[in-house]
Amino acid sequence: MQIELDEQEADALRTVLDDAVRDLSHEIADTDNASFREGLRARRDLLQAARVKLGD
């Protein structure tokens, strides 16, 4: 899938992804349930990969 974003949209999406990754990292650290924590890590990894694709 490909989407085209203008620079404002890309900046907004970068910010949302950065915030989500940060929030997930905190939630992972605070989670005692190993299987839930693994799911959170998988989600964080997907969001980080999308963020990398957006570049700086």
PyMOL Python script that loads the backbone (N, CA, C, O; Angstrom):
from pymol import cmd

cmd.read_pdbstr("""\
ATOM      1  N   MET A   1       0.841  -1.163   0.000  1.00  0.00           N
ATOM      2  CA  MET A   1       0.000   0.000   0.000  1.00  0.00           C
ATOM      3  C   MET A   1       0.892   1.234   0.000  1.00  0.00           C
ATOM      4  O   MET A   1       1.928   1.266   0.664  1.00  0.00           O
ATOM      5  N   GLN A   2       0.489   2.216  -0.731  1.00  0.00           N
ATOM      6  CA  GLN A   2       1.197   3.487  -0.736  1.00  0.00           C
ATOM      7  C   GLN A   2       0.205   4.604  -0.468  1.00  0.00           C
ATOM      8  O   GLN A   2      -0.929   4.577  -0.948  1.00  0.00           O
ATOM      9  N   ILE A   3       0.646   5.579   0.301  1.00  0.00           N
ATOM     10  CA  ILE A   3      -0.149   6.783   0.502  1.00  0.00           C
ATOM     11  C   ILE A   3       0.761   7.969   0.270  1.00  0.00           C
ATOM     12  O   ILE A   3       1.967   7.901   0.507  1.00  0.00           O
ATOM     13  N   GLU A   4       0.180   9.036  -0.188  1.00  0.00           N
ATOM     14  CA  GLU A   4       0.953  10.254  -0.390  1.00  0.00           C
ATOM     15  C   GLU A   4       0.515  11.279   0.638  1.00  0.00           C
ATOM     16  O   GLU A   4      -0.675  11.534   0.825  1.00  0.00           O
ATOM     17  N   LEU A   5       1.501  11.857   1.299  1.00  0.00           N
ATOM     18  CA  LEU A   5       1.241  12.860   2.326  1.00  0.00           C
ATOM     19  C   LEU A   5       1.976  14.136   1.974  1.00  0.00           C
ATOM     20  O   LEU A   5       3.091  14.096   1.455  1.00  0.00           O
ATOM     21  N   ASP A   6       1.349  15.269   2.255  1.00  0.00           N
ATOM     22  CA  ASP A   6       2.110  16.505   2.125  1.00  0.00           C
ATOM     23  C   ASP A   6       2.976  16.638   3.387  1.00  0.00           C
ATOM     24  O   ASP A   6       2.855  15.828   4.307  1.00  0.00           O
ATOM     25  N   GLU A   7       3.821  17.623   3.431  1.00  0.00           N
ATOM     26  CA  GLU A   7       4.781  17.729   4.543  1.00  0.00           C
ATOM     27  C   GLU A   7       4.094  17.932   5.886  1.00  0.00           C
ATOM     28  O   GLU A   7       4.545  17.399   6.900  1.00  0.00           O
ATOM     29  N   GLN A   8       3.016  18.692   5.902  1.00  0.00           N
ATOM     30  CA  GLN A   8       2.279  18.895   7.152  1.00  0.00           C
ATOM     31  C   GLN A   8       1.688  17.591   7.664  1.00  0.00           C
ATOM     32  O   GLN A   8       1.765  17.294   8.856  1.00  0.00           O
ATOM     33  N   GLU A   9       1.108  16.826   6.777  1.00  0.00           N
ATOM     34  CA  GLU A   9       0.536  15.539   7.163  1.00  0.00           C
ATOM     35  C   GLU A   9       1.619  14.581   7.646  1.00  0.00           C
ATOM     36  O   GLU A   9       1.426  13.868   8.630  1.00  0.00           O
ATOM     37  N   ALA A  10       2.746  14.564   6.961  1.00  0.00           N
ATOM     38  CA  ALA A  10       3.842  13.686   7.361  1.00  0.00           C
ATOM     39  C   ALA A  10       4.373  14.091   8.734  1.00  0.00           C
ATOM     40  O   ALA A  10       4.661  13.227   9.562  1.00  0.00           O
ATOM     41  N   ASP A  11       4.504  15.384   8.986  1.00  0.00           N
ATOM     42  CA  ASP A  11       4.966  15.854  10.300  1.00  0.00           C
ATOM     43  C   ASP A  11       3.997  15.437  11.399  1.00  0.00           C
ATOM     44  O   ASP A  11       4.412  14.989  12.468  1.00  0.00           O
ATOM     45  N   ALA A  12       2.711  15.588  11.130  1.00  0.00           N
ATOM     46  CA  ALA A  12       1.703  15.209  12.122  1.00  0.00           C
ATOM     47  C   ALA A  12       1.764  13.708  12.391  1.00  0.00           C
ATOM     48  O   ALA A  12       1.683  13.279  13.541  1.00  0.00           O
ATOM     49  N   LEU A  13       1.904  12.924  11.350  1.00  0.00           N
ATOM     50  CA  LEU A  13       1.980  11.475  11.515  1.00  0.00           C
ATOM     51  C   LEU A  13       3.243  11.070  12.268  1.00  0.00           C
ATOM     52  O   LEU A  13       3.204  10.167  13.104  1.00  0.00           O
ATOM     53  N   ARG A  14       4.360  11.728  11.979  1.00  0.00           N
ATOM     54  CA  ARG A  14       5.597  11.453  12.735  1.00  0.00           C
ATOM     55  C   ARG A  14       5.387  11.708  14.225  1.00  0.00           C
ATOM     56  O   ARG A  14       5.799  10.908  15.065  1.00  0.00           O
ATOM     57  N   THR A  15       4.750  12.813  14.539  1.00  0.00           N
ATOM     58  CA  THR A  15       4.505  13.169  15.938  1.00  0.00           C
ATOM     59  C   THR A  15       3.615  12.133  16.615  1.00  0.00           C
ATOM     60  O   THR A  15       3.894  11.711  17.738  1.00  0.00           O
ATOM     61  N   VAL A  16       2.556  11.727  15.944  1.00  0.00           N
ATOM     62  CA  VAL A  16       1.642  10.726  16.508  1.00  0.00           C
ATOM     63  C   VAL A  16       2.377   9.400  16.741  1.00  0.00           C
ATOM     64  O   VAL A  16       2.223   8.771  17.788  1.00  0.00           O
ATOM     65  N   LEU A  17       3.169   8.987  15.760  1.00  0.00           N
ATOM     66  CA  LEU A  17       3.910   7.726  15.903  1.00  0.00           C
ATOM     67  C   LEU A  17       4.934   7.816  17.029  1.00  0.00           C
ATOM     68  O   LEU A  17       5.065   6.882  17.820  1.00  0.00           O
ATOM     69  N   ASP A  18       5.661   8.929  17.109  1.00  0.00           N
ATOM     70  CA  ASP A  18       6.640   9.097  18.188  1.00  0.00           C
ATOM     71  C   ASP A  18       5.963   9.037  19.556  1.00  0.00           C
ATOM     72  O   ASP A  18       6.470   8.400  20.480  1.00  0.00           O
ATOM     73  N   ASP A  19       4.819   9.704  19.678  1.00  0.00           N
ATOM     74  CA  ASP A  19       4.077   9.680  20.950  1.00  0.00           C
ATOM     75  C   ASP A  19       3.595   8.280  21.285  1.00  0.00           C
ATOM     76  O   ASP A  19       3.698   7.843  22.431  1.00  0.00           O
ATOM     77  N   ALA A  20       3.072   7.577  20.294  1.00  0.00           N
ATOM     78  CA  ALA A  20       2.557   6.224  20.527  1.00  0.00           C
ATOM     79  C   ALA A  20       3.675   5.267  20.939  1.00  0.00           C
ATOM     80  O   ALA A  20       3.498   4.450  21.843  1.00  0.00           O
ATOM     81  N   VAL A  21       4.821   5.369  20.276  1.00  0.00           N
ATOM     82  CA  VAL A  21       5.956   4.505  20.622  1.00  0.00           C
ATOM     83  C   VAL A  21       6.418   4.792  22.046  1.00  0.00           C
ATOM     84  O   VAL A  21       6.705   3.868  22.807  1.00  0.00           O
ATOM     85  N   ARG A  22       6.489   6.062  22.403  1.00  0.00           N
ATOM     86  CA  ARG A  22       6.899   6.435  23.761  1.00  0.00           C
ATOM     87  C   ARG A  22       5.904   5.899  24.792  1.00  0.00           C
ATOM     88  O   ARG A  22       6.301   5.344  25.816  1.00  0.00           O
ATOM     89  N   ASP A  23       4.613   6.068  24.516  1.00  0.00           N
ATOM     90  CA  ASP A  23       3.587   5.586  25.443  1.00  0.00           C
ATOM     91  C   ASP A  23       3.635   4.064  25.583  1.00  0.00           C
ATOM     92  O   ASP A  23       3.504   3.529  26.684  1.00  0.00           O
ATOM     93  N   LEU A  24       3.822   3.378  24.465  1.00  0.00           N
ATOM     94  CA  LEU A  24       3.913   1.923  24.523  1.00  0.00           C
ATOM     95  C   LEU A  24       5.132   1.470  25.321  1.00  0.00           C
ATOM     96  O   LEU A  24       5.062   0.491  26.063  1.00  0.00           O
ATOM     97  N   SER A  25       6.234   2.172  25.172  1.00  0.00           N
ATOM     98  CA  SER A  25       7.438   1.806  25.924  1.00  0.00           C
ATOM     99  C   SER A  25       7.185   1.910  27.421  1.00  0.00           C
ATOM    100  O   SER A  25       7.631   1.054  28.185  1.00  0.00           O
ATOM    101  N   HIS A  26       6.471   2.954  27.848  1.00  0.00           N
ATOM    102  CA  HIS A  26       6.134   3.099  29.268  1.00  0.00           C
ATOM    103  C   HIS A  26       5.183   1.990  29.715  1.00  0.00           C
ATOM    104  O   HIS A  26       5.336   1.425  30.798  1.00  0.00           O
ATOM    105  N   GLU A  27       4.209   1.692  28.875  1.00  0.00           N
ATOM    106  CA  GLU A  27       3.253   0.641  29.223  1.00  0.00           C
ATOM    107  C   GLU A  27       3.926  -0.727  29.304  1.00  0.00           C
ATOM    108  O   GLU A  27       3.602  -1.537  30.172  1.00  0.00           O
ATOM    109  N   ILE A  28       4.864  -0.976  28.392  1.00  0.00           N
ATOM    110  CA  ILE A  28       5.609  -2.247  28.416  1.00  0.00           C
ATOM    111  C   ILE A  28       6.370  -2.377  29.732  1.00  0.00           C
ATOM    112  O   ILE A  28       6.384  -3.442  30.349  1.00  0.00           O
ATOM    113  N   ALA A  29       6.992  -1.301  30.145  1.00  0.00           N
ATOM    114  CA  ALA A  29       7.775  -1.321  31.379  1.00  0.00           C
ATOM    115  C   ALA A  29       6.896  -1.568  32.611  1.00  0.00           C
ATOM    116  O   ALA A  29       7.353  -2.143  33.599  1.00  0.00           O
ATOM    117  N   ASP A  30       5.643  -1.133  32.547  1.00  0.00           N
ATOM    118  CA  ASP A  30       4.747  -1.253  33.700  1.00  0.00           C
ATOM    119  C   ASP A  30       3.874  -2.506  33.678  1.00  0.00           C
ATOM    120  O   ASP A  30       3.082  -2.718  34.596  1.00  0.00           O
ATOM    121  N   THR A  31       4.008  -3.330  32.653  1.00  0.00           N
ATOM    122  CA  THR A  31       3.141  -4.499  32.502  1.00  0.00           C
ATOM    123  C   THR A  31       3.798  -5.749  33.081  1.00  0.00           C
ATOM    124  O   THR A  31       4.949  -6.058  32.775  1.00  0.00           O
ATOM    125  N   ASP A  32       3.057  -6.456  33.912  1.00  0.00           N
ATOM    126  CA  ASP A  32       3.563  -7.686  34.514  1.00  0.00           C
ATOM    127  C   ASP A  32       3.225  -8.926  33.695  1.00  0.00           C
ATOM    128  O   ASP A  32       3.933  -9.931  33.773  1.00  0.00           O
ATOM    129  N   ASN A  33       2.157  -8.865  32.916  1.00  0.00           N
ATOM    130  CA  ASN A  33       1.701 -10.011  32.131  1.00  0.00           C
ATOM    131  C   ASN A  33       2.598 -10.181  30.904  1.00  0.00           C
ATOM    132  O   ASN A  33       2.632  -9.321  30.024  1.00  0.00           O
ATOM    133  N   ALA A  34       3.323 -11.300  30.857  1.00  0.00           N
ATOM    134  CA  ALA A  34       4.323 -11.515  29.806  1.00  0.00           C
ATOM    135  C   ALA A  34       3.712 -11.560  28.408  1.00  0.00           C
ATOM    136  O   ALA A  34       4.279 -10.995  27.473  1.00  0.00           O
ATOM    137  N   SER A  35       2.575 -12.218  28.250  1.00  0.00           N
ATOM    138  CA  SER A  35       1.981 -12.313  26.911  1.00  0.00           C
ATOM    139  C   SER A  35       1.442 -10.962  26.449  1.00  0.00           C
ATOM    140  O   SER A  35       1.549 -10.624  25.271  1.00  0.00           O
ATOM    141  N   PHE A  36       0.870 -10.198  27.355  1.00  0.00           N
ATOM    142  CA  PHE A  36       0.394  -8.860  27.013  1.00  0.00           C
ATOM    143  C   PHE A  36       1.568  -7.956  26.644  1.00  0.00           C
ATOM    144  O   PHE A  36       1.503  -7.187  25.686  1.00  0.00           O
ATOM    145  N   ARG A  37       2.637  -8.065  27.421  1.00  0.00           N
ATOM    146  CA  ARG A  37       3.850  -7.283  27.162  1.00  0.00           C
ATOM    147  C   ARG A  37       4.420  -7.604  25.777  1.00  0.00           C
ATOM    148  O   ARG A  37       4.870  -6.707  25.064  1.00  0.00           O
ATOM    149  N   GLU A  38       4.400  -8.876  25.403  1.00  0.00           N
ATOM    150  CA  GLU A  38       4.901  -9.272  24.079  1.00  0.00           C
ATOM    151  C   GLU A  38       4.048  -8.663  22.965  1.00  0.00           C
ATOM    152  O   GLU A  38       4.578  -8.225  21.944  1.00  0.00           O
ATOM    153  N   GLY A  39       2.744  -8.636  23.159  1.00  0.00           N
ATOM    154  CA  GLY A  39       1.862  -8.001  22.185  1.00  0.00           C
ATOM    155  C   GLY A  39       2.131  -6.515  22.043  1.00  0.00           C
ATOM    156  O   GLY A  39       2.116  -5.965  20.942  1.00  0.00           O
ATOM    157  N   LEU A  40       2.381  -5.871  23.187  1.00  0.00           N
ATOM    158  CA  LEU A  40       2.722  -4.445  23.156  1.00  0.00           C
ATOM    159  C   LEU A  40       4.045  -4.211  22.430  1.00  0.00           C
ATOM    160  O   LEU A  40       4.184  -3.252  21.671  1.00  0.00           O
ATOM    161  N   ARG A  41       5.001  -5.081  22.664  1.00  0.00           N
ATOM    162  CA  ARG A  41       6.291  -4.950  21.972  1.00  0.00           C
ATOM    163  C   ARG A  41       6.134  -5.105  20.463  1.00  0.00           C
ATOM    164  O   ARG A  41       6.748  -4.371  19.688  1.00  0.00           O
ATOM    165  N   ALA A  42       5.308  -6.065  20.055  1.00  0.00           N
ATOM    166  CA  ALA A  42       5.073  -6.271  18.626  1.00  0.00           C
ATOM    167  C   ALA A  42       4.428  -5.036  18.004  1.00  0.00           C
ATOM    168  O   ALA A  42       4.796  -4.616  16.907  1.00  0.00           O
ATOM    169  N   ARG A  43       3.472  -4.467  18.711  1.00  0.00           N
ATOM    170  CA  ARG A  43       2.819  -3.245  18.208  1.00  0.00           C
ATOM    171  C   ARG A  43       3.813  -2.098  18.124  1.00  0.00           C
ATOM    172  O   ARG A  43       3.844  -1.365  17.135  1.00  0.00           O
ATOM    173  N   ARG A  44       4.633  -1.941  19.173  1.00  0.00           N
ATOM    174  CA  ARG A  44       5.650  -0.881  19.170  1.00  0.00           C
ATOM    175  C   ARG A  44       6.618  -1.066  18.009  1.00  0.00           C
ATOM    176  O   ARG A  44       6.987  -0.092  17.351  1.00  0.00           O
ATOM    177  N   ASP A  45       7.031  -2.297  17.750  1.00  0.00           N
ATOM    178  CA  ASP A  45       7.952  -2.567  16.648  1.00  0.00           C
ATOM    179  C   ASP A  45       7.342  -2.168  15.301  1.00  0.00           C
ATOM    180  O   ASP A  45       8.026  -1.600  14.450  1.00  0.00           O
ATOM    181  N   LEU A  46       6.054  -2.468  15.113  1.00  0.00           N
ATOM    182  CA  LEU A  46       5.380  -2.086  13.872  1.00  0.00           C
ATOM    183  C   LEU A  46       5.329  -0.571  13.705  1.00  0.00           C
ATOM    184  O   LEU A  46       5.573  -0.047  12.618  1.00  0.00           O
ATOM    185  N   LEU A  47       5.009   0.123  14.788  1.00  0.00           N
ATOM    186  CA  LEU A  47       4.942   1.581  14.728  1.00  0.00           C
ATOM    187  C   LEU A  47       6.322   2.190  14.495  1.00  0.00           C
ATOM    188  O   LEU A  47       6.451   3.170  13.760  1.00  0.00           O
ATOM    189  N   GLN A  48       7.345   1.621  15.111  1.00  0.00           N
ATOM    190  CA  GLN A  48       8.705   2.107  14.882  1.00  0.00           C
ATOM    191  C   GLN A  48       9.119   1.903  13.430  1.00  0.00           C
ATOM    192  O   GLN A  48       9.780   2.763  12.848  1.00  0.00           O
ATOM    193  N   ALA A  49       8.739   0.785  12.846  1.00  0.00           N
ATOM    194  CA  ALA A  49       9.081   0.520  11.446  1.00  0.00           C
ATOM    195  C   ALA A  49       8.382   1.526  10.530  1.00  0.00           C
ATOM    196  O   ALA A  49       8.978   2.017   9.571  1.00  0.00           O
ATOM    197  N   ALA A  50       7.131   1.827  10.825  1.00  0.00           N
ATOM    198  CA  ALA A  50       6.410   2.828  10.028  1.00  0.00           C
ATOM    199  C   ALA A  50       7.064   4.183  10.177  1.00  0.00           C
ATOM    200  O   ALA A  50       7.177   4.935   9.209  1.00  0.00           O
ATOM    201  N   ARG A  51       7.497   4.500  11.391  1.00  0.00           N
ATOM    202  CA  ARG A  51       8.157   5.795  11.642  1.00  0.00           C
ATOM    203  C   ARG A  51       9.448   5.906  10.840  1.00  0.00           C
ATOM    204  O   ARG A  51       9.731   6.960  10.271  1.00  0.00           O
ATOM    205  N   VAL A  52      10.229   4.840  10.788  1.00  0.00           N
ATOM    206  CA  VAL A  52      11.483   4.827  10.017  1.00  0.00           C
ATOM    207  C   VAL A  52      11.191   5.105   8.547  1.00  0.00           C
ATOM    208  O   VAL A  52      11.926   5.846   7.893  1.00  0.00           O
ATOM    209  N   LYS A  53      10.133   4.520   8.036  1.00  0.00           N
ATOM    210  CA  LYS A  53       9.785   4.712   6.635  1.00  0.00           C
ATOM    211  C   LYS A  53       9.442   6.165   6.316  1.00  0.00           C
ATOM    212  O   LYS A  53       9.639   6.622   5.190  1.00  0.00           O
ATOM    213  N   LEU A  54       8.926   6.890   7.314  1.00  0.00           N
ATOM    214  CA  LEU A  54       8.604   8.299   7.102  1.00  0.00           C
ATOM    215  C   LEU A  54       9.837   9.195   7.080  1.00  0.00           C
ATOM    216  O   LEU A  54       9.796  10.307   6.553  1.00  0.00           O
ATOM    217  N   GLY A  55      10.926   8.708   7.655  1.00  0.00           N
ATOM    218  CA  GLY A  55      12.148   9.512   7.689  1.00  0.00           C
ATOM    219  C   GLY A  55      12.029  10.688   8.640  1.00  0.00           C
ATOM    220  O   GLY A  55      11.155  10.731   9.505  1.00  0.00           O
ATOM    221  N   ASP A  56      12.936  11.643   8.454  1.00  0.00           N
ATOM    222  CA  ASP A  56      12.971  12.809   9.368  1.00  0.00           C
ATOM    223  C   ASP A  56      12.138  13.958   8.885  1.00  0.00           C
ATOM    224  O   ASP A  56      12.074  14.994   9.545  1.00  0.00           O
TER     225      ASP A  56
END
""", "prot")
cmd.dss("prot")
cmd.show_as("cartoon", "prot")
cmd.util.cbc("prot")
cmd.orient("prot")
